[in-house]
Amino acid sequence: MKRVSLSGSPRGGVGKKDAKELRANNRVPAVLYGGDEQMHFSVAESELDKVVFTPDVFLFTLDVDGKKVEAVLVDIQFHPVTDRVIHVDFLEVIEGKPVRLKLPVQTTGNALGVKNGGRLLTNYRRVTVLGLPKDFPDVVELDVTKLRIGQALRMKDIVFPGVTLLHDPEAVVVSVKTARGAIEDELEDEEDEEGEEGEGGEEGEGSEGGDNAEAKKEETAAE
């Protein structure tokens, strides 16, 4: 995981009035839990925006009034109208203790199915994992190069040593679906094949009819 440092200031109070004043001064209320005790503090909105509005996941070194702890960001609250970050929750990372986190999914390669007219469909932009932060990859990278139309990569296809995916193993992460144009092309191919078979069948029946006529002529001549 990528690492980043973030400085915070202890909060004088934890009420709504205090939170409102912090936001008015472009600071975001935050809380750290998971350790011996909760810590309420605030961080600069400009510094937080740099790590929030990105698909990356970070391991934070929080420095609050001289006390440094490692933590991961587990929850973000946004303003419903402005999309400003109004509150964040951090989970303290304790050595040897697994944490639950969501990692971004990224596809690589150009799928064969897409080249043939299909459409790549990603069902999960992030996957929830359980493990030690040191074992977490920066991103869950999936190579879709060999995927044909109708094929998919499932949760069970994602394997990282020491990391457990908290999803149904059969859940489809990414797949290649048939696009409308590909369906029409496929139907046209099937119709062409049926037409060729039908013409062949008519020729066969005509040939058999000719043989029967010749046989009847021979029988009449013998009589």
N, C-alpha and C positions, 0 to 999 in steps of 0.2 A: 504493500500500500504506500501511496505517496504521503509524505509527512509535511506538516505545516505548523508554524508557531502562531499563537494567537494570545494577545494580552487582554486581560480583563480587569475590571475594578469592582471591589466589593459593593454590594447594594446596601444603602442605609436602611431601606425598608422593602417590604415585599407586597405592598398593597397596590391597588389600581392607580392611586394618585401618583405613587412613586414611579410606576411603570410608564404612566402617561408623560411625566416630566422627562424621563430618560429618552423616550421616543422623540419628544420635542427637541431634544438636544442631539438627535441623530445617533442615539445609542440603543442597543437592543437588549432587553432583559434576558437573562439566561440562568439555567440551573444545571448543576453537576450532581449526579447521584451514582450509586453503585458502589461507593466506598464506605468508609466508616461513618461519614456524615454528609448531608447535603450541603452544597455551597451555592449561594445565590450571588450572582454578579452580573455585570453588563459588559458588552463589547461594542466597539465602534461599528456602526452600520456599514460604513464603506469597506472595512476590512472583512466583515462577514460576507458581504455581497460577492467578494472575489472567490469564495469557496462554495457558496450556496448555489449561485447561478452557473453551474457547470455540471456535467454528467459525472465528473470524477468523485471518488470517495477518498477521504483523507483520514490519517491518524494524526490527531491534534496533540500538540504540546501546549497546554494551557498554563499561562503564567498569571496568577491572580494574587496581587499584592505580595509578590515574591515567592509564593508557593506554586511549584510546578507539578503538574500531573499529566499523564497521557490519557486521552479520551477519544471517543468516536461520537459523531453527531448522529443522534437517533430520531430526532423529531424537530420539525420546523413548522411554525405557524405563520401564515401569510395574511395580510389584510385582504378582505374579500373584494375590495374595490381597486385599491392601488397596487396590490401584490407586493407591498413592502413587507420585509420580514419583521414580525412583531414579537416573536419569542422563539427561543431555541432550547433544546434539551440535549445535554451531553451525558454519556455514560463513561464512567471512569474505567480504564483498562487496568486490570489486575493481572500480574504475571501468572500464567498457567490457568486462568479462568476464561472459558469460551465466551464469546459474545455473539449476539445475533445482529446481522447487518444486511442491508440490501446493496448488491453490487450491480453496476451497469452491464448490460449485454451489448456486445458489438459484433456485427457480422463482417467477415472478410471474404473476398473472392466474388466472382461473378457466376452464379449458379447456372448449370447447363439448362435447367428448366426455364430460366428467365431468357436465355438465349433462344430457346425454342418457342417463345411467345407466352410463357407463364408469368406469374406475378409472385414476388417474394413477400411473404406475410410474416411479420414478427409479432408474436402474441405477448411476449414479455420483454419490456424495456429494462427491467431490473429483476433479479432473482434474490430471494432471501436465503442466506446461508448462516451456518453456525460453525464457529471454530475460533482459533486464536488469530488475532489480527496479523501476526507475523506470517501466517500461512495464506492470507487473503491475496489474490491477484489484484492488480489495479483495475482490471476489467475482465469480464467473462467473454473471451473471444471465441467465436464460432465460425469455422470455415465452411461456407456453403457451396463451394466450387462444384462438388460432385452431385449436388441435389438435382434430381430430375422432377418433372411435373408429377405431383402426387406424393412426393417423398418429403420427409420431415426430420428434424433433429429434436429429440425429446430430452427431458430432464435427466434421464438415466445415461445420456450420452455425454453429460458434463461431469468430468472427473478432475478433482484437485486433491492431492494428498492432504489429509488432515482437515478437510473442509466438507461439511455435510449440507446438502441442499434440502431445504424444508418445503419440498413440493412433492406432488404425486410424480413418481418416476416416469409414468406414461404421459404426463402433460407435455403438449407440443410447444416448444419454444419458438421455433421458426420453421416455416414450410413453404413449398412452392405450389401455388394453386393455379388451376387452369384459367387463363384469361379468356374473354369472350371471343377474341379473334382466333385463339388457338382452338376453341371449341368448334367454330365454324369451319376452320380448315380441316379438322378431324372428321367432321360430319361429311364434308365434301369428298374426302378420301374414301370414306366408307361407302358413299353413294356410287362413286366411280367403280369400286371393287364389286359392288352388287350388280351394277350394270354389265360389267364384263362377264360375271358368272351367268347372268340371265341370257346373254347372247350365246354363250357356250352351250347352255342347256337347250336352247331352241335348235341349234345346229345338231345336237345329239338326237333330239326327237325326230328331226327331219330325216336324218340318216337311217334311224330305225324304221321310219315309215317307208323309205325307199326299199329297204331290204324286204319288208313284208310284201310290198307290191310285186317285187320280182318273184318272190316265193309263190304267190298266188298265180302268176302267169305260168310258172313251171308246172304247177298242179293242174291247171286247165289244159295245157298242152299234153300232159300225160294222159288225161282222161280222153 
